[in-house]
Amino acid sequence: NAYVPADTIIGKNVMMGPEVIIYTSGHKHDRIDIPMGKQGNDQVRPVYIGSDVWIGRRAIIMPGVSIGNGCIIGAAAVVTKDIPDYSVAVGVPAQVVKSRLNNNS
């Protein structure tokens, strides 16, 4: 039940929970004299997901975002900006809470 547009770029060994949504465009809303639903869509901005990434259930990834290699995206997170390699990001909007680098515990 995930929504993954064709213009999404996905690396190797990516795990994705159910109901993940990836957006690569949205609705235009610049004009106030025309209803938003009649203004069309924004230009497509592909999403890039690196290799060895785990995206939790019901996460939402917004247009143009890059998720680096080795990242973990928490369940129900809303990713609105790029996430660096080997980061753990959670929340709304998603924030990096830790790095997986040098985590030899």
C-alpha positions in Angstrom: 0.0 0.0 0.0 2.9 2.4 -0.6 2.7 5.3 -3.1 6.0 5.6 -5.0 5.9 7.7 -8.2 7.9 6.5 -11.2 10.3 9.3 -11.0 11.6 8.3 -7.6 15.2 7.1 -7.5 15.8 4.3 -5.1 19.1 2.6 -4.2 19.8 -1.0 -3.3 18.6 -2.8 -0.2 15.9 -0.3 0.7 13.3 -1.4 3.2 10.0 0.4 3.2 7.1 -0.1 5.6 3.5 -0.2 4.6 1.7 3.0 3.6 4.8 5.0 2.8 4.0 8.0 0.6 6.5 9.7 -1.6 5.5 12.9 -3.4 7.4 14.4 -6.3 5.1 17.3 -7.0 2.2 19.2 -5.4 -0.6 21.6 -6.3 0.1 25.2 -7.4 -1.3 27.8 -5.0 0.3 31.1 -6.1 -2.9 32.8 -7.3 -5.9 33.7 -5.1 -8.2 34.5 -8.0 -8.3 30.9 -9.2 -9.2 28.0 -6.9 -6.1 25.9 -6.0 -7.7 22.8 -7.5 -7.7 24.5 -10.9 -4.2 25.8 -10.9 -2.5 22.6 -11.8 0.5 20.9 -10.4 4.0 22.2 -9.6 7.0 21.0 -11.6 8.1 17.5 -10.8 11.0 17.4 -8.3 12.3 13.7 -8.0 13.0 12.1 -4.7 16.3 10.3 -4.2 16.7 7.5 -1.7 20.2 6.1 -1.1 21.1 2.4 -0.5 20.6 0.5 2.7 17.8 2.8 3.9 14.9 1.8 6.2 11.7 3.9 5.9 9.2 3.2 8.6 5.4 2.7 8.2 3.4 5.7 7.1 6.4 8.0 6.5 5.8 10.8 4.1 8.6 12.1 1.9 8.1 15.5 0.2 9.1 16.6 -3.3 12.8 17.1 -4.1 14.1 15.5 -0.9 17.3 13.3 -0.8 17.7 10.6 1.8 21.3 9.5 2.1 22.8 6.1 2.3 22.3 4.1 5.5 19.5 6.2 6.9 16.6 5.3 9.1 13.4 7.2 8.8 11.0 6.7 11.7 7.4 5.6 11.3 5.0 8.5 10.5 7.9 11.0 9.9 7.3 13.7 7.4 10.6 14.3 5.6 10.7 17.9 4.2 14.4 18.4 3.8 17.5 16.4 2.9 18.7 13.8 5.4 22.5 13.2 5.5 24.1 9.7 5.1 23.8 7.3 8.1 21.3 9.5 10.0 18.3 8.6 12.0 15.4 11.0 11.4 12.0 11.1 13.2 9.1 13.4 13.8 7.0 16.0 12.0 8.8 17.6 10.4 11.5 14.9 10.5 14.6 15.9 12.4 17.9 14.1 12.6 18.2 12.7 16.1 21.4 10.7 15.8 24.1 9.4 13.4 24.7 5.7 12.8 28.4 6.4 12.2 30.8 5.3 15.0 28.0 3.5 16.7 29.8 0.3 17.7 27.8 -0.5 20.8 
